[in-house]
Amino acid sequence: MAPVPRVKVCCIASLEEARLAQAHGAAAIGLVSAMPSGPGVIGDAQIAAIAAAVGGARLRSFLLTARTRAADIAAQHRAAGTTTLQLVDALPPAELRALRALCPGVELVQVVHVGGAAALDEALAVAPWVDAILLDSGRPTLAVKQLGGTGRTHDWAVSRRIRDAVAPLPLWLAGGLRAQNVAAAIAAVQPHGLDLCTGVRHRGRLDAALLGAFMAVVHGGAGPAAPA
């Protein structure tokens, strides 16, 4: 059987939410820095405090950044103290290569927003420079960019083609995931990991019942967990 996908709970707003995600078996949390739109944004000082508090635990911390200059991103990461950089916007190739050089020991996860088949070419172009790809449902071409947290799904058939094309590079799946559709998403894409925000929140707060229901489906519909 396929291994159980790792789960990353994003839009973490407090240490309490981070601990709740960890208690429900999350492998990672997402800490959202300044964005042009979308939920979950917290200040840089709060990001650093949460990352430091969970640093000794077996819980990865993703810094979500909309910056596109390598030097700015590297400086932001150093201040945050997170384990992983999640690049929610597209970086010019030169900046992506520079970031790889500036952060040689840092895991880089590039977000590709799936609006159609062109996302496959985008994923293949960035694959040599990153440690994983995360597929989401943003709309980065809008006047006010949507770079995540939309609550929308996208075409999982395209996601599966990307997953197969970039393998063995790990692929995370995001975009409108919730307990009611995650089993179908896993079956369709077979991702390395799942990333969610709005699907486990009630009135903006991380909800233990929603998160528990989501995790029950994930762990009830797949095989043994893969190593972290």
N, C-alpha and C positions, 0 to 999 in steps of 0.2 A: 504494500500500500504506500501511497505517497506520504511524505512526512507532513506533520502539522505545520502550517505556516506560522512564522513568528508574527506577533501582533505589536504594533506601535500605536500607542494612544497619543494623539496629537492635541494641540491647543491647550496644553496643561497650564493652568492659571495659578497654581499654588503648590506648596510642598504637600499639602493634604491631598490634592488631586494626584500628585505623583505617587504617593504612597498607596492610594486607592488603586491606581492602575497596576502597580507592582503586586499588590495583594491579590489581584485577579489574574495574575500570570503574564502580564505584559512583558515583552522583552526589551522595549524601548519606550521612551516618551519623546514628544515633540514640543519644543519651546519656540514660540513664534515671535520673532523680532519685528520691527517696523515693516508694514506692508501697505501697498496702495489701497487695499480693500480686504474684507474678510474678517472672520472671527479669531479670537484667541490671542491677540497681540498683547504682550506684556513688556515692561521695561527691561533694558539691558541689565540693570542691577538685580532685578528679580530673577532673570534667567540665570545669572551667575550664582545667585544664592541657592536656587533649586538644584542646579547642576552640581554644586559643591556638596550639598546635603545628601545627594544620592550617589556621589562619586565612589563611595566604598562598596556600594551594593552592586549586584549583578544586573544592572539596569543601564542600558545605553541611553545617552541623552543627545538628541538631535537638535542642533541650532538651525532653525529655518530662517534663511536670509534672502532678501530680494535684491541685495547689492550685486553689482555686475563687474566691479573692479577687483582684481585679485588682491591687491594690497589692502584694500578696505575690508574685504572678507576675512583675510588672514588676521588682521588686527582685531576685528570683531570676535573671531573665534578665540584668540588668545585671551581676551578679556572675559569671555563667557565660560571657558573651561569645560566645554562640552566634548563628548567623544567623537561626534560626527557632524559634518556640515551637510545640510540639505539645501541645495541650490534651486530655488523655486522659479527662477527666471533663467532664460537662456544667456549664457556667457559667450562672447566672441571667442573663437578658438584660441587666439593668442592669450587671452585672459585665463582661460581654463588651463592651458599648459603652464602659465605662470603660477596659478594657484597650486597646481600639483607640485611645483618646485618649492613654493613657499611653505607648504604644509605636507611634507613627505610622509609623516606618520599619522596623518589624520584621514579618517574615512570620508570620502566624498560621494555623496548621493545626488545625482542630477535628476531633477524633475522634468519629465516630458509630458506636456498636456496633449491628450489624445482628442484631436478634433477631426481626425480622418486618417487616411492611409499615409499621409506625409509624415506622420509621427514616427513611422518606421525608419525613414531616412534620418530623421533627427536623432533617434536613439542610436543608430549605427554610427553616426558621426561623432557622438560624444563617448561612446563605449570605451575606446582605448584609454581615456584619461580619467575615468572614474571607477569607483569600487562597487557601485550599484546604480540601478536606474529605478526611479519611482514614477509610475504612470498615474496621472491625475486628470481632472476634468475642468481645469481652469480655462480662461479665455484671455491669453496674454496680448492679443491684438486689439482689445477694446481701449477706448480713450483712457479709462481708469481700469488698469489691468486687474483681472481676477486670476490670482496665482495659487488658489487653494481654498478649502473650506466652503465650497459651493453647495455641498449636499447633492450634487448631480452625479449620476453614473455616466459612463461613456460606453463605446462599443467594445465589449470584451473580446470579440473575435479579433479586432485589431490588436488588443493587448496580448492575446495569445500568440499572434504572429511575431510581435516584438519580443516576447519572452523566448520564443524558439530561436529567433535570429541572433539574440545577444548572448544566449547560453554559452558557457556556464556562468556568465555574469549574473549575480543575484538581481531579481526583479521584485519590487514592491508594488502592490496594487492599492490605489486609493480612489476616492470618488464615490460618495453616496452609499458607502457600505453600512449595513445594519444587520441585525439578527435575521430579518426576513429575507435577505438576498445573499448573505455571505456564502452559504453552501453552494449556490449556483455560481457565484463568482469564483470560488475555489475550483469547482469542477471545470469551468470554462477556461481558466487561465493557468492554474497550477502555479501560483506565485511563490516566491521565496518568503514573502511577508505581506501582511495586510496593514494598511494605515487608515485610521479613522478618527473623525472629530465629531461632526454633528450627529452622527447616528447613535452615539451613546451619551447624548446630552439632553437635559430637560431644562428649559428656560435658561440656557447658557451654561449650566453647571454639569460637571461630570456626574452621571447618575449610576449608582451602584447596581440597580436592578437591570438597567439597559445594558451595562457593560457585562454583567454576569450572564445575561441571556445571549449576548454576542459570543462570549468566550465558550459557553456551553455548546453552541452550534459548531464553532471552529474545532473544538476538541472532540466533539461527538461524531464528526463527519469525516475524519481523516485518520491516518495511521499514527505510529509513534512519533513523538516530537523529535525534530532534528536538533543536533547540538547547537548551542548558542555561538 
